Amino acid sequence: MDTITLPPPPRRTANPAPLRTAGSVRRTTSIDVSWPDGLDGQRRFIGAARDLWTPLAGEDGLTLAEGRYEARMTEDKTITAITAQPSSDAIRQLVGARAGGHLRGLLREIMPGMVAAAHPLYIVLDDLSGTALVSAFAWSQWHPDWADRLRDKLGEESHAQMMAQRVNVCWGLQEGNSGMTDDVDPEKVANADAGDLRNPGDPLGWHDLAEDEGPGFRRARRIDVTRDAGAGVIVIDSAFQDSASRRDGSRVAIHEYRLTARADAATLELLSLEPEARILPFSECPGAIANTQRLVGRNLAQIREEVLAQLRGPQGCTHLNDALRALADVPALAARIEAGAGAGG
């Protein structure tokens, strides 16, 4: 049997963000993770999100909605404390919940109004699960022997169980792929410069980002929404990145996607979808992109459910799926273009 040689994984960021365009709404979100009490202490999560309407190119714009929270989480992903703005009784119900699929279900149950309104705070709460799963990667950038430390900390049996649980969770981690070997070198998996999210020509294009000393992880998103009124189309330009801080003050990215899409403004039918792999850990990872075309023709407002149905497990990439799920809020963002115009007028 012939051996197939795959190209090296992508390693080039799309940062910084493009300049905002006239008549657009931009959503930016971030979750910054740190360990104030050291590796064995609880993690601190600072989530922030903002929707910004830009009436004319070059203008500052108008904040339409924003949210922020700070949470603490134990090693087993149990939330021990959380405060948020805007605050609500529902937020307090998250204490004691564990990050994962159950948390996403709980969020939909206890804050249906926020979900229905596509409030930006919801997406960074929903993102707690994915961020909790991958944020420990940050320690590999500060301790070259981090993988050995983790193995020693867990013990051989628990470590083997953890590795076994990864099999077929996504396209890149299918059985037999390069990411499933025991000798994965963290320096080879993650060595791409994350760049700076912020465009120096557009200092207000991103909300304020949390900055911490020591090991730190960040999940960041940007969704730009405009309308082609003549064609009756919603135009989407979206970006997703997971990155970690380095000792020298720079950042390294491990996952980054850029997405462009078009949807019918009247029916919300997804007309086109073009994901672009910018930075991924393993050579096999970009193969997940092809299956995303199953979503074309689906209703954009139902994209969260469609991603789960069409791209589950090894049919998709967990990080690309997270980027796609966030597009469910695009119809509401498109509607805010007119809302912003009314507020600004």
N, C-alpha and C positions, 0 to 999 in steps of 0.2 A: 504494500500500500504506500502511495506517495505521501510524503510529509508536507503538510501545508504550512508555509511560513507566513505568519501574520505581520503586518506592518507594526512598528512601535506605536504605543498608545499616544493619543494627542497630548500636546504639552504647550499650547499657546493660548493665553488668556485673550478675551475680547475686551477687557477693561482698558481704559475707563469707560464709563457710561457715555452714550452719545449725548449731544446737546438736546435739550427739550425742544419740541417743535410747537408751533402755534396751534391752538385749539386742541391740546392734548391733556389727558389725565395720566399722571405717573404715580404708581404705587411703589414705594420702596419699603422693604422689611429687613430686619436683621435680628439675629439671636446671637449674643456673645456669651460664651461659657468660660468660666474661670474657676480656679480652685483656691479660694482665699486661705484655706486651712491645710493646704498640701494635698498630695495625691490620695491619701487615705481619708481626707475630709469630704464634706459634702460639696457638690458642684453648685455654683451660682449661675443662674441663667438670667440675662437681661434681654428682654424682647422689646422691640420698638417697630412701629409701622406708621406710615403717613401716606395719604392720598393728596396729591398736589395738582391743581388745575392751572394750566398755563394759557392765558388768553392770547397773548402775542409773543412771538419769538423775542427773547431778550428780556422779557419782563419777569419779575420775581415770582409771580403766580399767587394763588390763593389756596391755603390749606383747607381742604374740604372735610377731612376726618383724620384722626390720629389716635394712637393708643400705645401703651407702654406697660410692662410688668417686670417684676423682679421675683424670682423663685429660687428656692433651695431644693436640692434633690439628693437622696442617698445613692449609694453605689448600685442598689437594686432598682433604681429609677423611681423610687417613691417620693412624691412631692411632700415636703415637710412644712413648707411655708410659701405663700404667694400673696403679693399685693399688686394691684393693677389700677391704671387709669385709662378709661373710665372704670370706676369700681362698681361692683354689684354683689349681691348675695351669692350668685352663681359662682363667682371667682373663688369664694371661700370654700365652696363644696369640692374644689379640686385638691384640697389638702388630704393626704392619705391615698390619693389615686396614684397609679403607676403609669409611667409613660409607655405607650404602645398602642396597639389597635383598640384596646379597651378605653384608653383616654380619649381617642378621637370619637368613639361612640358616646362617651359621657358628655363631651363638649356639645355634640348635637342635641343631646337630651336636655341639658340644663340651660342652654342659651340659644334656643331656637330663633329668638328675635335677632340676635347678633348675626347668626348664620344667614337668615333670610335677608337682612339688610346688607350683607357682604361687608360688615365693618372690618377695617384692617386689623383690629386687635385679634379677631378670630384666627386669621391665618398664622400669626406667630404663636398662638396657643396650640393650634393644630400641629405646628411644626416642632413642638416640644418632643414629640415621639421620635421623629427622624433625627433630630439634633442630639438627643440623649444617646441614640444608638451609635453614632459615629464620632462624638466629640472627644473621646479618650485618645483618638489619633493625635491630638495636639501634643501629648507627652513624647511621642516619637521624635519630635523636632527638637526636644531639649535633652533627651537621654538616648544616645545611640543604642543602648542595651535595653530599651524599653520592652521589646518583645520578650526578651529573656526574663525581665522583671515580672512581666505579666504572667508568664508561664509559672514562675516560682510562686507568685502570689496566689494563683488559682490552684496550683497543684496539677500533676500530670493528668489525672482523671478528669477534672473539671475543664482543663484546657482542651483535652481531646473531645469532650462533649461539646464545648463551644465551637470548635472547628467543624464538628459533624453537623451542628445545627445550621451552619452557613451553606451547606451543600444545596444547590438549586434554589436558593432564596431569590436569585435574580439571574439574568442572562450571563453576566460576567463571572458569576460564581457557580456555574454548572460543573458537575462532576467531571474531572479530567482537565479543567482549565488551569491556566497558570496561577491564578489567584488562590487555588486550593492546595498548593504545596506548602509544606511546613517551613521552607527556607526562604520565604518572601522577604526581600531586603527592603526595609522602609525607605531607604534613600533612593532606591530605584522606583518604588511605587509612587512616591511623592517628591518631585524635585522641580516642579514648574512654578515660576514666579506668579503669584496671584495678582500682581499689579495693584493699582489703587482704584477702588470703585468710583471715586469722585473725579469728575472732569474739572480740571483747573479753570476752564472757560465757563463753568456753570456751577459755582460754589453752592448754590441752593438746590442743586439737582438731587441731593441725598439728604435725608434727615441726619441729625447728629448721631454718630456711632460711638458706642461705649469703648473705652480704652482701658486696658488693664496691664499690669506688669506680670511677667512670668508666663507660663504656658497658657495659651488661650485659643479657643476655637470660635469660628464665626460661620453661620449660615446666612447668606444674603440673597435677596431677590429684588428684581426690578421688573415692573410690567408697565410698558408705555402703550396707551390706547388712543387711537385717533379714529376719525370717521371719514371715509371717502363718500361724501354725500351724493355725488354724481353717480357712483356705481352702487350705492346702497350697501356699502360694505364696512364692517368694523376691521381695522387694521391693528395687529398686535405685534409688538417687539418686546420679547421677554428674556431675562437672563437669570441664571441660578448658579451660585457658587458656594462650595464648602472650602474653608481655608483655615490655616493655623498660623500662629505667630512663631517667628524664629528668634533665636537669641540675639541676632544682629539688628532686630527691629523690623525686618521685612516680613513678608507673609508668603507661605507656600500653599498652593491650591491642590486639592485632591480630586474634587469633582467640579466641573463647570460645563454648563450647557447654555447655548443661545437658541431661542425659539422665535420663529416668525410664523404668523398665521393670519388668515383672513376668514371672516365669518359673515354670513348674510345678516344685515342689520334687522331685517324684519322677522325672519324665521329662526335666527341664531344657528343655522346649519353651518358646521365647520367646512369651509370650502377648500382650504389648503392648510397644510401643516408641514413646516420645514425645521426639524430639530438639527442642531449642529453641535457635535461633540468638540469641545474646546480643550478640556483637560479631564482625563480619566486614568484610573490606576493601572488597568491591565489591557493588553492588546485585544482581547475578545470583547471588551465592554462596548465599543461603538456598534457592534452588531445588533444591539437592541433597538437601534433607531428604525430599522425597516418595519418593524411591527407596529410602529405608531400610526402608519397609514390606515390601520383599521379604524381609527377615530374619525377620519374624514367622512363627512356626511352625517355625523352624529350631532346632537344638539349641544351647543356649547354650555348651556346652563346645567346640563346633566353630565358634564365631563368627569366629575369625581367618580360617579358610579360607573361610567363607561371605562375609565382607566382600570378600575378594580376588576371589571368583568373581562376586558379584552387583554390586559397586560399583566396578569397575575403571575407571581413567581418567576420562573425562568423565561417567560414570554416577554418580560420587560426588565428595565433597570429601575431599581427602587428610587434612585435620585432623579432620573428622568421622569418617572411617574410622579414624584413630588412636584416637579416643575410643571407638569401637565395638569395636575389636579388643581393647581392655583388658578388656572384659566377659567374656572367656574365662576369667578367673580368678575370676569370681563364685561358681561352684559350690564352689571350695575355700574362699573367704571365708565362704560360708554354713555350710560344715562347721565352720569355726573358731568359730562362735558356740557350738556345743556343746563344742568343745575348750576354749574360754575358760572356759565355765561349769565344766568339770571341773577346770581348773587353779585357778580361783578358789575352788572349794568345798573 
